[in-house]
């Protein structure tokens, strides 16, 4: 579905902005640009998850490729060096780039020879396959591949200086040990001749890091050279792995990956009941799988979680619970949903779900008010889809304890206000909602008080508990009473002057009337608003906040609005929730619009522009955020779980109300 010719591949300024991604299901990944340039610290052929799903470490940066065909030498790699110089310029040989499922494929033209290259990862292993096949040619092609290695945290930078790595021969390859105690890297091939090397290549220039105000220079070590002569039809595979004996049969492992992805699509199609999905929606189903990862538990049981976004996020409680329905239930994978829900139940503490699992493996961070409330909605959606009574019985005590903690009070003054039945949350210096940007001690959008989406989620959770108690034959009067009180108190959010909702009640300066998208959740979920109020909220969000790629986080006529997300960390965080467009908000907007206007054909039109985003930024996936100002450039993570999940969920919501022809 996703395919580019020379009109994109041959224009370096465009080709270096299109990025590919492959993942291994345990937190590791490989990523780069279709031009071959390393423009980010997160680009590399093996970013291994050494303590799954985190501990991500760059081991193999790239293969510097050269083809000798006849009397002509063709560089196939592209590098930018400090000062901006491009050498070599192998992007000029790229005749075509396309995705085969999630597998990136390049066609490299050298005179009348055509070399095809694929990259993928083995599921469940820190193993990357780089597979070449000479598809045509009138004479042999000699391929030389210099393996550039590293060993650093995926957020870091390397300046080699006097660093000496141990490069040791092993059968069919080389073992690289960066320092005593480091995880070994194995570079192997069944077809190519491998020789050791040890030369630092210095001052690669990573343009995207410069734009982000970060260290733009990096060194990589040439640690091994692969050489092979290919005749038409021949293949060669280079395997980079933390395992000493991975399979070296590239063709067999390629078939295994293709079968895995076809299985994902088969499950998806079984859920559709005769509805035909567009190719871009099918592609999103494959993209959805890239965020689902294993999270081994302390008792050695297998748990699962969700990577919030690539390249730089780990698994976050909030993102996981918002994404769960779209990534798993919508795509026909309830077993995965069940595993995630049970995994997170083990981490509930003082009535709270963790916000983030740190990369270095420290204790989880409990600094979110909404992740826990989204947990109720995720369980509700799961139970609605599966009628899994056993899991409901298992988790109901956990949910009941969460409600108790919120009523009596837990961290950060998260507590029920008995005067109006609403939840209060926050203290100075802490950001608890999804609008969580913080620079040093500056919380950009503190939203301390009673945020509207938190109370929409609270009301939704109480009604959910009321229904769960009834289904389990347990007393539910308390949840009904709490819900009734919240329903009455929620009326305080309506601003009669503006005819839409306050964003926060009872803040440090009173009620916050800023027009933000959070109120759309008060319509999309079990709604405490009147029918007329619901329509007015949908209309004001549609007329003021809606863009082609999501909802602005702040209306453009507000004084704090910033329409472009760029610059250093402080500049970017200052704009993060002050006008930047968030793709995930399309999900609740479409759901709310469908509820108010009952027109699935019309609701689906709001999703259609996202199809074009699969060709931009993260190829085959959807970005985290977009500029608030036209042309709404994609920004942030190239692939974001809740953007993909919510677009999928919203598409399926509309499909469920259409005829089988869809």
Buried (B, 14 or more C-beta within 10 A) or exposed (E): BBEBEBEBBBBBEBBBBBBBBBBBBBBBBBBBBBBBBBBBBBBBBBBBBBBBBBBBBBBBBBBBBBBBBBEEEBBBBBBBBEEEEBEBBBBBBBBBBBBBBBBBBBBBBBBEBBBBBBBBBBBEBBBBBBBBBBEEBEEBBBBBBBBBBBBBBBEEBBEBEEBEBBBEEBEBBBBBBBEEEBBBBBBBBBBBEBEBBEEBBBEBBBBBBEBBBBEBBBBBBBBBBBBBBBEBEBBBBBBBBBBEEBBBBBEEBBEBBBEBBEEBBEBBBEBBEEBEBEEBBBBBBBBBBBBBBBBBEEEEEEBBBBBBBBBBBBBBBBBBBBBBBBBBBBBBBBEBBBBBBBBBBBBBBEBBBBBBBEBEEEEBEBBBBBBBBBBBBBBBBBBEBBEBEEBBEEBBEBBBEBBEBBBEBBBBBBBBBEEBBBBBBBEEEBBBBBBBBBBEEEBBBBBBBBBBBBBBBBBBBBBBBBBBBEBEEEEBEBBBEBBBBBBEBBEBBBBEEEEBBBBBBBBEEEBBBBBBBBBBBBBBBBBBBEEEBBBBBBBBBBEBBBBBBBBBBBBBEBEBBBBBBBBEEEBBBBBBBBBBBBBBBBBBBBBBBBBBEEEBEEBBEBBEBBBEBBBBBBBBBBBBBBBBBEEBBBBBBBBBBBBBBBBBBBBBBBBEEEEEEB
